[in-house]
Amino acid sequence: FYFFTDGPEAYPDGPHLSKVFYSSAIGFVSTVFSLLGMVIYNRWMQHWRYPFILMMGSLLSCACNLVSCIVFTRTNVRFGISDKFFVLASDAVQVVVMEIAWLPNMLLMSQLCPKGCEATMFALLAGMGNLGANL
C-alpha cells in the first residue's frame, strides 16, 4: 500500500497513486475480473480434472505474483507503460487466475460436507482454508 501511495518526498521514484484510485479503481477492476474468472471456469474449465487445474493455478499464480516485481523495479516506466495501467492490468490478470484456482477448492470443500450439517461444515472448512492461506 505505502509503496504505491507514498508521495514524492517519501519515495521520489514511486508510482504515487492516489489513495482513492488504489482503493476504489483497483477494487472495482478486481470485482469485475473476478466475475470474468468465474465465467471462464464455468464455460471452459468445468469438466477439467481438479489436480490439473490446481497445479496450473498454482504455477500461474506464482507467475502473476512475480509480475509485481516489474512495478517494484520500475521496469514498466522504462518501457513506457504507465503505473496506473500496469497495476490495473496485472491485478486483473492475477484476479482471474486466482479465481480459476480458487473455484475447484470451494467445490471440493462443498463435496466434503456431510448431509444435514452442510452450512456448519462448509463454514468450518472455508474458515480453516482462509486461515491456512493467510498463515
C-alpha positions as CSV (number, residue, x, y, z in Angstrom):
1,F,0.0,0.0,0.0
2,Y,2.6,2.5,1.0
3,F,4.9,1.8,-1.9
4,F,2.0,2.7,-4.3
5,T,0.6,5.7,-2.4
6,D,3.7,7.4,-0.9
7,G,4.3,10.9,-2.2
8,P,7.5,12.1,-3.9
9,E,9.1,13.2,-0.6
10,A,8.9,9.7,0.8
11,Y,9.9,7.8,-2.4
12,P,10.8,10.0,-5.4
13,D,10.7,7.2,-8.0
14,G,7.5,5.6,-6.7
15,P,4.2,5.3,-8.6
16,H,2.5,8.0,-6.4
17,L,-1.0,6.6,-7.0
18,S,-3.8,8.4,-5.1
19,K,-5.4,6.5,-2.2
20,V,-8.8,6.8,-3.9
21,F,-7.5,5.2,-7.1
22,Y,-5.7,2.5,-5.2
23,S,-8.7,1.6,-3.0
24,S,-11.6,2.1,-5.4
25,A,-10.4,1.6,-9.0
26,I,-8.3,-1.5,-8.2
27,G,-11.2,-2.9,-6.1
28,F,-13.7,-2.3,-8.9
29,V,-11.4,-4.0,-11.5
30,S,-10.8,-6.9,-9.1
31,T,-14.6,-7.4,-8.8
32,V,-15.3,-7.3,-12.5
33,F,-12.4,-9.6,-13.4
34,S,-13.3,-12.0,-10.5
35,L,-16.7,-12.4,-12.2
36,L,-14.8,-13.0,-15.5
37,G,-12.7,-15.7,-13.8
38,M,-16.0,-17.4,-12.7
39,V,-17.4,-17.3,-16.2
40,I,-14.2,-18.7,-17.7
41,Y,-14.2,-21.5,-15.3
42,N,-17.8,-22.4,-15.8
43,R,-17.7,-22.0,-19.5
44,W,-14.5,-23.8,-20.4
45,M,-12.9,-25.5,-17.4
46,Q,-15.8,-27.0,-15.5
47,H,-15.0,-30.5,-16.7
48,W,-11.3,-30.4,-16.4
49,R,-9.6,-32.6,-13.8
50,Y,-9.1,-30.9,-10.4
51,P,-5.4,-31.8,-10.0
52,F,-4.6,-30.2,-13.3
53,I,-6.5,-27.0,-12.5
54,L,-4.9,-26.8,-9.1
55,M,-1.4,-27.4,-10.4
56,M,-1.8,-24.9,-13.3
57,G,-3.5,-22.4,-11.0
58,S,-0.5,-22.6,-8.6
59,L,2.0,-22.1,-11.3
60,L,0.1,-19.3,-12.9
61,S,-0.3,-17.6,-9.5
62,C,3.4,-17.7,-9.0
63,A,4.0,-16.1,-12.4
64,C,1.4,-13.4,-11.8
65,N,2.8,-12.6,-8.4
66,L,6.3,-12.3,-10.0
67,V,4.9,-9.6,-12.3
68,S,4.7,-7.3,-9.3
69,C,8.5,-7.2,-9.3
70,I,8.2,-5.3,-12.6
71,V,6.5,-2.3,-10.9
72,F,8.7,-2.5,-7.9
73,T,11.8,-2.3,-10.0
74,R,10.1,0.4,-12.1
75,T,10.7,-1.5,-15.3
76,N,7.3,-0.7,-16.6
77,V,8.2,3.0,-16.7
78,R,11.3,2.3,-18.7
79,F,9.1,0.5,-21.3
80,G,6.7,3.5,-21.3
81,I,3.8,1.7,-19.5
82,S,2.0,3.9,-17.0
83,D,1.8,2.8,-13.4
84,K,-2.0,3.0,-13.4
85,F,-2.4,0.9,-16.4
86,F,0.2,-1.7,-15.3
87,V,-1.2,-2.0,-11.8
88,L,-4.8,-2.4,-13.1
89,A,-3.8,-4.9,-15.9
90,S,-1.6,-7.0,-13.7
91,D,-4.3,-7.1,-10.9
92,A,-6.9,-8.0,-13.5
93,V,-4.9,-11.0,-14.7
94,Q,-4.0,-12.0,-11.2
95,V,-7.6,-12.0,-10.0
96,V,-8.7,-14.1,-13.0
97,V,-6.0,-16.7,-12.3
98,M,-6.8,-16.7,-8.5
99,E,-10.5,-17.2,-9.1
100,I,-9.9,-20.1,-11.5
101,A,-7.5,-21.7,-8.9
102,W,-9.9,-21.0,-6.0
103,L,-13.2,-22.4,-7.5
104,P,-12.1,-26.1,-7.5
105,N,-11.1,-25.7,-3.9
106,M,-14.5,-24.5,-3.0
107,L,-16.2,-27.2,-5.0
108,L,-14.1,-29.8,-3.2
109,M,-15.0,-28.3,0.1
110,S,-18.7,-28.4,-0.7
111,Q,-18.4,-32.1,-1.6
112,L,-16.7,-32.9,1.7
113,C,-19.7,-31.6,3.7
114,P,-21.9,-34.4,5.2
115,K,-25.7,-34.3,4.8
116,G,-27.5,-32.4,7.5
117,C,-24.7,-30.0,8.6
118,E,-23.6,-28.5,5.3
119,A,-23.6,-24.9,6.5
120,T,-21.6,-25.6,9.6
121,M,-19.1,-27.9,7.9
122,F,-18.7,-25.6,4.9
123,A,-18.1,-22.6,7.2
124,L,-15.6,-24.6,9.2
125,L,-13.7,-25.8,6.1
126,A,-13.7,-22.4,4.4
127,G,-12.6,-20.7,7.6
128,M,-9.7,-23.2,8.0
129,G,-8.8,-22.7,4.3
130,N,-8.7,-19.0,4.8
131,L,-6.7,-19.3,7.9
132,G,-4.2,-21.6,6.2
133,A,-3.9,-19.2,3.2
134,N,-3.2,-16.2,5.5
135,L,-0.6,-18.0,7.5
